[in-house]
Amino acid sequence: MLPSGTIRKMGQYYRNTPEYREEVLRAKKEFFGYEDTSFIDTDQPLFNEWMVYDFKFSDGKGMLEKFYHENPLSIPLYRREIYRSLFENYYGLFQILEVKPFVGLVLKRLSDGKQFEVSEFSATMGTAIDDVFITRVA
């Protein structure tokens, strides 16, 4: 499970650093189809997730890759490894194969049948075997 604030810290850095203002505006235009400067990073969770995992900066790097390699906040390598571990991620339809209460889930990606064991406390409450939902597994 990710420590609280891991992704938010990275997203805030790029949204609040003047040299990335044009990149963020380009991302908003690409995602929404227009430039919207009226919201902050907590207002649009689907945009935020897309920007973290799928958007490419002008140099061709994704946010996770850029943050990990450039290390703009001088995070020690052992703590920065969490960002590298998120490079590999999968977005799509998943089916719940097993629920381990207060521990995690076993999921099957419907596009290819690949299974994932996921550590996720809150998702074990209120979900059931065979439920299908859209999510990202990292």
Secondary structure, DSSP 8 states (H G I E B T S, - for coil): ---TTHHHHHHHHHHH-GGGHHHHHHHHHHHHSS---S--TTS-HHHHHHHHHT-B-TTS-BHHHHHHHH-TT---HHHHHHHHHTSS-EEEEEEEEEEETTTEEEEEETTT--EEEEE-SGGGSS--TT-EEEEEE-
